[in-house]
Amino acid sequence: MPIDLSAANTDRTVSATPPAPPAASPRRRQTLFTLIASMLCVTLTVVTGAAAEDWPWWRGPNHDGIAARQDAPTQWSDTEHVIWSAEVPGRGYASPIVVGDHVYLATADLAGQRQDVLCYSRQSGELLWRRAVHEGGLKKEGNKKATLASSTVACVGDRLFVNFLNGGAVHTSALRRADGKVLWQTEIVKYTVHQGYGSSPIPFEDLLLVSADNKGGGALAALAQDTGKIVWRHSRPAKPNYPSPSLVNIQGQTRMVMTGCDLVACFDPRSGKPLWEAPGATTECVTTTVSDGRLVITSGGYPKNHVAAMSADGSGKVVWENNTRVYVPSMLLKDGHLYAVADQGFAICWKLDTGEQLWRHRLPGRGDYTSSPVMTGDRIYATNESGQTTVFQATPEKFEVIATNQLGVGSYATQTLVGGRIYARVLTGTGDDHRERLYCLGN
């Protein structure tokens, strides 16, 4: 049964919620939902202050993996359409973010015992600075694919924010954007490694939202961006789980949704107050949740494979569900349709309202998918672990491969599409010869 937690306490005292307005008629409700959905991208961008030519945090300015329509290249190689490429010291699966004239990236050097944030020139690829956030405390544990720098940096104003697992705990740090100077650092929770850690910090107004679910007992927290002080903190079940917090617009209000730990849970991001939770997710999820304000989509891969659409009204009603394995790559939601790249390399389109599968096609090449697809216009860019990106047209009526492109020998980081360019972190060597490069691709 769903549990209404609107009166429950977090680890801090919160004020009472004002009475809800009278219920709207069904017709008026549908009109409101349509209006809310059309305004969602604008609303979340205004809340967090992203500029149109920036990609300032995980999944982009609107938290959905959808880039503005642009003339990004569809074909490339390690020599074709390369604006620049630069060496990436260390290792990581964090995605690049692009803000103003700079590109920022998290990385970790296990042998050198340091976790860094890097700053590159957006125009030339020159490494402008490298700042150690942690020195010492690095230990490789968990899944062999996991890295110690899998959290994507976030940028708000003159500050950068990043999560690192270090010394048996998850820490969030703020850096000065100009030179990388560490301004503050806050321990979120002790962390028991199962697979690894890769949740990214998500800005909301003047707060920073951080998740750190783990089998030792996890936490959700909001930190003040200026001081790092924990404004609220909410304890989570002692189960391994990996999503970043997801900001969605539900009935005109920005809400934070988390899936996994066998629950779908909704919170007020300002106060941390739990609003509702209901069974409907599996234990271990990785994908960042998407929602149109009416339905919340959950997907996971352990102990069961599933994709499900749950009502966002707190009733706990599962509208539809299937057993497709979309465990790691996050999904895309556009115009009432849900697009997914399954871990084993299938591209799929479902109707959001009913779960009807409109098409399913195997993508070219070999290799599982760890990175998330990114969409611009009706084109989706999906990159497998072998470093091959398939660009395909995706509409409810049509799936068509446009191009396949090989870059490096592997890729686990999600690409960034902004300003007509693609920023891709790729492997150029493996094993003892492990090396990474950051590519900027353009027409």
C-alpha positions, 0 to 999 in steps of 0.5 A: 500500500502507498504510504502518505508521509506528508506528516512525517518528520525528517531529521529537521523540523519543518513547518506545516503544509498549507491546505490544498486548494479545492479539487479541479474538474477532470477537464480542467485538471487535464488542461492544467496537466497539459500546461504544466508539461509544456512549461516543465523545461522552462520552469526547471531551468529558471529554478536552477538558473542554467543558460541556453548555451550551457550544460551545467550538470548531470543530464543537462539544463532540464535534467532530462538528457534532452539537448536544444535542437542543434546542428551537432555532427552525426558522423565522426572518427578520431580524425573527422569532425574533431575540434580538439582532443585532450588527455584526461589524467586518471580515470572516471565515468563522470560526464563533462559539463560545459559552462561559459568558456570552460569544460569541467570534469571529475577524475580519479587517480588510484595510483596517485591517490587523488580525486580531482576536478579538471578545467579545460578551455571550451575553445581549445581543449587546453587544460587550464587547471587541475585541483585535488579535492581529496588526496589519499583515502582511495580504495577500489572496491565493488563492480569492476566497471566502477570508478572513483570518479563517476559523479558528474560535476554541477555548476551554479554561478561561480561555484562547482560542486562534486560528490566523491566516495573517499575514505569510506564515506560520501563527501560533497565539495564546493570549488571556486570556478575560477581556479578550483580552490576548495571552499567547503567539504561536507561528509554526507554519510558513511558508505558501504560499497556494493557496486560503487558510487556514482550519484551526482549533485543536483542544484535546487534554488540555493540548495544542493541535493545529494543522494547516497543510498547504500547497504550500510544505511543511506541518506538524502540530504540538502546542503546550503550552496554557500556554506555546505551546511546540511539544511535537511537530511533524510535517512534511507533504507539499508539497501544498495541503490544508485540514482541521482535525485530527480527534480520533476514538476508535479501539479505545478510544484517542483518535487524530488523523486527517488526510485529504488530500495523497493520504493518510489518516494517523493519529497519536498526538495526545499524542506526534505519533507517526505510526501509519499512513498509506495512499492513499485521499484526494484531494489537496485536502480541506477537510472535517473527518474523521468516524469511528465507530472502525471506518471513517474517512470522507474526502471531497475535491474536487481533482483528483477528487471522492470520498467514501470509507470506509477501515478505521481499522485501518491496513490501508488497505482502502477499504471503499466509495467514490463520486464525489460532490463533498462538498468543503467542507461537513463531514459528519455521522455518526449511528447508523450513517448518514452525512449530507452536504450536497454543495457544489452543494446536494444532501442525501444519506444513505448507510449507513456500512457499505456506502455504499448511498445511501438518499436524495438530494434537492436543497435549495431555493434557489440558491447553493453550500454552503461552511458545514457542516451542523449536526444536533440530534435528527433535524433538520439545518440547512444554510446556503448562500452566499446566506444561506438555511438549509434545516431538514430532517428527516433519518433513514435512512427519510425526508428532509423539508424543515421550513422555509427561512429567509433571513437577510442576503444571504450566509453562509459561516460554520457556524452554532452551535446551543447552549442552544436558540439559533442563532448565525449570522454573515451578510453584510448587504452585499457588494462595496464595501458589505461588512458582517457581522452576528452573529445570535442566534436563539431561540424 
